[in-house]
């Protein structure tokens, strides 16, 4: 056990006390309906922990992902969208990409069982056709067997925010053209609501809260359209170290904010 692990064990009782304090001030009637999460910091975690393989940090991050799902079940969050692989990451060299995709494949295999008793419908979004074939097949299989649910878990794989808007625009124009409309008539029909209806997940409400770990204070293209009026929580800890207390703090801060929706 390294020094960081020892510190974590020592701090656990303190975190429980702090969690109890946060929960007392958490306004449960103002919790977010849709949370987006950017799971960032695996490589920095591997370096900080002296891990020989970055794959090991991905494994720790995958375990943390399932912990996080349990936290969202606890608060009955209606919709969760988690960005596990960006479209840009698909351009990494094979020696970097393949270990990540193998870990993601294992995560995807476990998802149906993990959500089976939580009334959750599973969906995958992104440029799934660009994924390694094995990972794409696993995602399709997991989605097919998950079944319907009143809550939604969306996993973004090979996802890019600009690409989603491009795809939505192409789909919208194609459908209007198929109706026999001329270019001028198409232009007259296009508005924000129509474009929104062609996004990857049109039946899920816009984001209320976006959480990004690792201290990076940017979206990097995550759900650009849906995050227009979201609140943001940029958390300093790396994803493999993300704790329930960090999640609770993000929820508490959200419930205390006055949302203005651009007004």
Backbone torsions as a table, in degrees:
resi	resn	phi	psi	omega
1	UNK	NA	124.8	-179.5
2	UNK	-82.9	176.4	-174.6
3	UNK	-61.2	-40.6	-179.5
4	UNK	-63.7	-38.0	179.3
5	UNK	-66.5	-39.8	178.4
6	UNK	-62.8	-44.5	178.8
7	UNK	-59.9	-39.8	-179.2
8	UNK	-63.0	-41.3	179.4
9	UNK	-64.4	-43.5	-179.0
10	UNK	-63.9	-35.6	-174.6
11	UNK	-82.2	-14.2	-174.4
12	UNK	-53.7	-48.5	178.9
13	UNK	-60.1	-34.9	178.8
14	UNK	-66.5	-39.8	179.3
15	UNK	-63.9	-37.9	179.5
16	UNK	-62.3	-41.2	177.8
17	UNK	-64.0	-43.8	-179.6
18	UNK	-64.9	-40.8	177.7
19	UNK	-59.7	-42.6	179.3
20	UNK	-61.5	-39.1	179.4
21	UNK	-66.5	-43.2	179.2
22	UNK	-61.8	-43.4	-177.6
23	UNK	-61.6	-31.1	179.1
24	UNK	-66.5	-27.0	-177.2
25	UNK	-107.2	12.1	-179.7
26	UNK	-88.3	121.0	-179.4
27	UNK	-84.9	93.7	-171.7
28	UNK	-65.9	-23.2	178.7
29	UNK	-79.1	-2.4	179.5
30	UNK	-119.7	19.7	-179.8
31	UNK	-66.2	151.1	179.2
32	UNK	-67.6	143.6	176.1
33	UNK	-83.2	-30.9	-177.6
34	UNK	-134.3	119.6	179.3
35	UNK	-113.3	131.4	172.3
36	UNK	-108.1	141.2	-176.8
37	UNK	-131.3	129.2	173.2
38	UNK	-103.3	110.9	-173.6
39	UNK	-88.2	91.3	-170.1
40	UNK	-119.0	147.7	170.5
41	UNK	115.6	12.5	-176.9
42	UNK	-64.2	-43.2	-177.3
43	UNK	-67.6	-41.0	177.2
44	UNK	-65.6	-33.7	176.8
45	UNK	-65.2	-43.1	179.2
46	UNK	-60.7	-41.9	179.7
47	UNK	-66.6	-44.4	-178.2
48	UNK	-65.2	-34.0	-178.5
49	UNK	-89.2	-3.7	-179.3
50	UNK	68.2	31.4	-179.6
51	UNK	-74.7	138.5	-179.9
52	UNK	-71.5	-31.9	-177.1
53	UNK	-123.0	132.1	175.8
54	UNK	-62.6	-29.2	178.2
55	UNK	-53.1	-35.7	-179.6
56	UNK	-62.0	-36.8	178.5
57	UNK	-69.9	-33.5	175.9
58	UNK	-64.3	-37.6	178.3
59	UNK	-64.5	-42.7	177.1
60	UNK	-63.3	-41.6	179.0
61	UNK	-64.6	-36.4	178.0
62	UNK	-65.3	-42.2	176.8
63	UNK	-61.8	-40.4	178.3
64	UNK	-64.0	-35.6	178.8
65	UNK	-57.6	-45.0	-179.5
66	UNK	-70.3	-32.5	171.6
67	UNK	-60.6	-46.2	-179.0
68	UNK	-59.2	-40.9	178.4
69	UNK	-58.6	-40.9	178.7
70	UNK	-63.7	-36.8	177.9
71	UNK	-64.3	-39.6	179.5
72	UNK	-69.9	-33.0	175.8
73	UNK	-62.2	-40.0	-178.0
74	UNK	-57.1	-35.4	-177.8
75	UNK	-104.7	8.7	175.6
76	UNK	53.2	45.9	176.6
77	UNK	-66.8	127.9	-171.1
78	UNK	-70.0	-39.1	-176.9
79	UNK	-140.7	136.2	178.1
80	UNK	-131.5	130.4	174.4
81	UNK	-121.9	121.6	-176.5
82	UNK	-117.3	126.4	-179.3
83	UNK	-93.0	105.2	-176.5
84	UNK	-100.7	-21.8	-178.4
85	UNK	-155.4	123.0	179.8
86	UNK	-86.2	160.1	176.5
87	UNK	-62.9	-36.4	179.6
88	UNK	-65.5	-33.1	179.7
89	UNK	-66.0	-21.3	178.0
90	UNK	-68.1	-13.1	179.0
91	UNK	-90.3	-1.3	179.2
92	UNK	-67.0	155.7	175.8
93	UNK	-59.2	153.1	-176.7
94	UNK	-56.5	-37.2	-177.7
95	UNK	-65.4	-20.8	175.9
96	UNK	-94.7	-38.5	-174.3
97	UNK	-76.9	-42.8	-172.4
98	UNK	-63.0	-43.2	177.2
99	UNK	-60.2	-39.8	178.4
100	UNK	-62.9	-45.5	-178.4
101	UNK	-66.1	-33.5	176.9
102	UNK	-64.9	-42.9	178.1
103	UNK	-65.9	-41.8	178.2
104	UNK	-62.8	-36.6	177.1
105	UNK	-60.9	-42.8	176.9
106	UNK	-64.5	-39.5	177.7
107	UNK	-62.1	-46.5	-179.0
108	UNK	-62.4	-39.0	178.5
109	UNK	-60.1	-33.9	-176.5
110	UNK	-83.3	-16.3	-171.6
111	UNK	-60.5	-48.8	-176.9
112	UNK	-55.6	-41.7	178.8
113	UNK	-68.6	-35.7	-177.0
114	UNK	-67.8	-29.6	-176.5
115	UNK	-105.9	2.2	-170.3
116	UNK	-56.8	-35.7	-174.9
117	UNK	-105.0	20.1	-175.1
118	UNK	-120.7	16.2	175.8
119	UNK	55.1	46.1	-175.9
120	UNK	-116.7	135.1	171.6
121	UNK	-98.3	132.3	-176.2
122	UNK	-101.2	133.5	176.1
123	UNK	-137.5	149.7	175.6
124	UNK	-118.3	137.2	178.3
125	UNK	-131.5	157.8	179.9
126	UNK	127.2	-171.5	177.8
127	UNK	-84.0	71.3	-173.7
128	UNK	-63.9	-24.9	178.9
129	UNK	-69.7	-15.6	179.7
130	UNK	-93.2	-7.4	-179.2
131	UNK	-70.6	156.1	169.0
132	UNK	-52.5	137.3	-173.4
133	UNK	-53.0	-38.5	-178.2
134	UNK	-65.4	-42.9	179.4
135	UNK	-66.9	-41.1	178.5
136	UNK	-61.7	-40.9	179.4
137	UNK	-65.8	-40.4	178.5
138	UNK	-63.2	-41.3	179.7
139	UNK	-63.3	-44.1	179.4
140	UNK	-62.8	-43.0	-179.0
141	UNK	-64.7	-43.8	179.9
142	UNK	-62.6	-41.4	179.4
143	UNK	-65.8	-40.7	-177.7
144	UNK	-65.2	-34.6	-175.0
145	UNK	-92.9	-7.4	-173.8
146	UNK	-72.4	-32.0	179.0
147	UNK	79.1	173.7	-179.3
148	UNK	-76.4	164.9	177.3
149	UNK	-168.4	159.1	-179.6
150	UNK	-79.4	-15.8	176.9
151	UNK	-110.6	162.3	-175.7
152	UNK	-131.5	127.5	169.8
153	UNK	-111.2	118.1	179.5
154	UNK	-112.3	129.2	178.1
155	UNK	-109.6	121.5	-180.0
156	UNK	-94.1	114.6	-179.7
157	UNK	-124.2	129.7	-175.8
158	UNK	60.0	35.0	-172.4
159	UNK	-95.8	140.0	171.8
160	UNK	-138.5	131.0	-176.8
161	UNK	-63.6	-41.2	178.1
162	UNK	-66.5	-38.4	179.8
163	UNK	-63.8	-37.4	178.1
164	UNK	-61.1	-43.4	-179.6
165	UNK	-67.1	-38.7	175.7
166	UNK	-62.1	-47.3	-179.3
167	UNK	-62.3	-40.7	179.5
168	UNK	-63.9	-41.3	179.8
169	UNK	-64.5	-45.3	178.3
170	UNK	-60.3	-45.1	-178.5
171	UNK	-64.0	-42.6	-179.9
172	UNK	-63.0	-48.0	-178.7
173	UNK	-64.2	-41.6	179.9
174	UNK	-60.3	-44.2	-178.5
175	UNK	-67.0	-40.7	178.4
176	UNK	-66.7	-38.8	178.2
177	UNK	-65.3	-36.2	178.4
178	UNK	-64.1	-22.0	176.3
179	UNK	-81.3	-1.2	177.6
180	UNK	86.2	15.6	-179.0
181	UNK	-79.1	143.2	175.4
182	UNK	-79.1	166.5	-175.9
183	UNK	-56.3	-42.7	-178.1
184	UNK	-64.6	-39.9	179.7
185	UNK	-68.5	-36.5	177.1
186	UNK	-62.1	-45.8	-179.3
187	UNK	-59.4	-37.1	-179.1
188	UNK	-69.1	-29.7	-177.7
189	UNK	-81.8	-21.9	-174.1
190	UNK	-73.6	126.0	171.1
191	UNK	-147.1	179.7	-175.3
192	UNK	-61.7	-40.3	-178.7
193	UNK	-65.3	-39.0	179.8
194	UNK	-67.3	-43.4	179.3
195	UNK	-63.8	-40.3	179.6
196	UNK	-59.9	-33.2	-178.0
197	UNK	-71.1	-9.6	179.7
198	UNK	-108.3	7.0	175.5
199	UNK	-69.7	169.8	-175.6
200	UNK	-59.1	-37.1	-174.3
201	UNK	-127.1	65.0	-170.1
202	UNK	-67.2	-19.9	-177.3
203	UNK	-90.9	3.6	177.2
204	UNK	-102.4	131.7	-179.9
205	UNK	-60.8	159.3	177.2
206	UNK	-58.2	159.9	-179.8
207	UNK	-64.9	141.4	170.4
208	UNK	-98.0	-39.6	-175.6
209	UNK	-140.0	133.2	173.5
210	UNK	-115.3	128.0	176.6
211	UNK	-112.7	127.4	173.3
212	UNK	-125.0	128.8	178.7
213	UNK	-90.1	172.7	173.4
214	UNK	85.3	1.6	176.4
215	UNK	85.0	-2.4	177.5
216	UNK	-76.0	128.4	-176.2
217	UNK	-105.8	63.5	177.3
218	UNK	-156.2	161.2	-179.2
219	UNK	-87.8	-27.4	-178.2
220	UNK	57.3	26.7	176.8
221	UNK	93.6	9.1	-176.1
222	UNK	-76.9	117.1	175.3
223	UNK	43.8	56.6	-175.2
224	UNK	-57.9	-42.4	-178.7
225	UNK	-69.8	-46.2	-172.4
226	UNK	-77.1	-14.4	-177.5
227	UNK	-97.8	12.8	-174.1
228	UNK	-53.6	-38.7	-177.6
229	UNK	-121.3	22.4	179.6
230	UNK	-75.6	159.1	168.9
231	UNK	-94.5	153.9	-174.9
232	UNK	-124.1	141.0	174.4
233	UNK	-127.4	107.0	177.7
234	UNK	-97.7	109.6	-171.3
235	UNK	-99.8	134.7	-175.0
236	UNK	-69.4	-29.0	-174.7
237	UNK	-72.5	151.1	176.3
238	UNK	-75.0	152.3	-174.1
239	UNK	-55.1	-46.2	-179.2
240	UNK	-60.3	-18.3	179.6
241	UNK	-101.6	1.5	-176.5
242	UNK	-60.6	129.4	-173.6
243	UNK	-114.2	162.3	176.1
244	UNK	-58.1	-36.3	-179.8
245	UNK	-64.9	-33.2	176.3
246	UNK	-66.6	-40.6	178.1
247	UNK	-64.6	-44.8	-179.6
248	UNK	-62.4	-39.4	178.8
249	UNK	-63.8	-40.4	178.4
250	UNK	-63.1	-40.7	178.0
251	UNK	-65.7	-43.7	-179.6
252	UNK	-60.8	-46.1	-179.8
253	UNK	-62.2	-38.7	179.1
254	UNK	-62.4	-46.2	-176.7
255	UNK	-67.5	-17.6	-179.9
256	UNK	-95.3	-5.4	-178.9
257	UNK	-84.9	150.1	175.5
258	UNK	-97.8	105.0	-177.2
259	UNK	-79.6	137.2	-174.0
260	UNK	-117.0	-15.9	177.5
261	UNK	51.9	43.7	175.5
262	UNK	83.0	0.2	-175.6
263	UNK	-91.6	NA	NA
